[in-house]
Amino acid sequence: QVQLVESGGGLVQAGGSLRLSCAASGRTYIMGWFRQAPEKEREFVARINWNDAFIYYASSVKGRFTISRDNAKNTVFLQMNSLKPEDTAVYYCAAGAILSAVSKDYNSWGQGTQVTVSS
């Protein structure tokens, strides 16, 4: 159980970039990013394990987003490039113990940060 706090969201034009950060209160094993748009279910974006050996992206963001982590600072990042209007959502950081793309497998969640991409 750790506390997670996201930051870095904002308003950006299509084609622009944002870098999200998630600070954890303690050590984590698996970190993931999810997002949820209005009236839609929460969807997986990316995940990373403790030594970067197992990184996985949703097909919708592969090649545009990059997940990374700084274990010394207990922080995970999501670099988002070539943003599209369909990327607009609240982005959530999550921590768990299983390599998973399913939200129910994560037991710690941040409060989310809004990302809005205008056309």
Secondary structure, DSSP 4 states (H G I P E B T S, - for coil): ---EEEE--EEEETT--EEEEEEESS--SEEEEEEE-TTS--EEEEEEETTSS-EEE-TTTTTTEEEEEEGGGTEEEEEE-S--GGG-EEEEEEEESS--S-GGGEEEE---EEEEEE-
